[in-house]
Amino acid sequence: MEMEGTAEPAFVDVDQGLTLACVAFLCLLLMAMIIRCAKVIMDPYTTMLDGLFKLGHGMVCYLVATKL
């Protein structure tokens, strides 16, 4: 006994929707990381100097605070 006239629903169920949303989020995160890595590869010295400046600024604040 085959049931004729039964059609699949046109909407996406909750599990599939959540899975698609997570995959889309991971794809966006992957794209952001690829762009960030490409920027570091293209100009590594700029990002290195920014990191050293932040480290140096923190060390200066630490040294000033310890001498007070």
C-alpha positions as CSV (number, residue, x, y, z in Angstrom):
1,M,0.0,0.0,0.0
2,E,1.8,3.1,-1.2
3,M,0.6,6.4,0.0
4,E,0.4,8.8,-2.9
5,G,0.3,12.5,-2.6
6,T,2.6,12.7,0.4
7,A,5.1,15.5,-0.3
8,E,8.3,16.4,1.6
9,P,7.9,19.6,3.6
10,A,9.4,22.7,2.0
11,F,11.0,24.0,5.2
12,V,14.3,22.9,6.8
13,D,14.0,21.1,10.2
14,V,15.7,22.4,13.3
15,D,18.6,20.0,13.3
16,Q,19.5,20.7,9.7
17,G,19.1,24.4,10.2
18,L,21.4,24.4,13.2
19,T,23.9,22.4,11.4
20,L,23.9,24.7,8.4
21,A,24.2,27.7,10.7
22,C,27.3,26.2,12.4
23,V,28.9,25.3,9.1
24,A,28.3,28.8,7.8
25,F,29.8,30.3,11.0
26,L,32.9,28.0,10.7
27,C,33.3,29.0,7.0
28,L,33.2,32.7,8.0
29,L,35.8,32.0,10.8
30,L,38.0,30.1,8.3
31,M,37.8,32.9,5.8
32,A,38.8,35.4,8.5
33,M,41.8,33.3,9.6
34,I,42.9,32.9,6.0
35,I,42.8,36.7,5.5
36,R,44.6,37.3,8.7
37,C,47.4,34.8,7.9
38,A,47.7,36.2,4.4
39,K,48.2,39.7,5.9
40,V,50.9,38.3,8.2
41,I,52.7,36.5,5.4
42,M,52.6,39.6,3.2
43,D,53.9,42.0,5.8
44,P,55.3,40.2,8.8
45,Y,57.4,43.0,10.2
46,T,54.4,45.3,10.8
47,T,52.6,42.8,12.9
48,M,55.8,41.9,14.8
49,L,56.5,45.6,15.6
50,D,52.9,46.1,16.9
51,G,53.4,43.1,19.2
52,L,56.8,44.3,20.4
53,F,55.4,47.8,21.0
54,K,52.6,46.4,23.2
55,L,55.0,44.3,25.1
56,G,57.4,47.2,25.5
57,H,54.6,49.5,26.7
58,G,53.6,46.9,29.3
59,M,57.2,46.5,30.5
60,V,57.6,50.3,30.8
61,C,54.4,50.5,32.9
62,Y,55.6,47.6,35.0
63,L,59.0,49.2,35.6
64,V,57.5,52.6,36.5
65,A,55.0,51.0,38.9
66,T,57.6,48.9,40.7
67,K,59.9,51.9,41.3
68,L,57.1,54.0,42.8
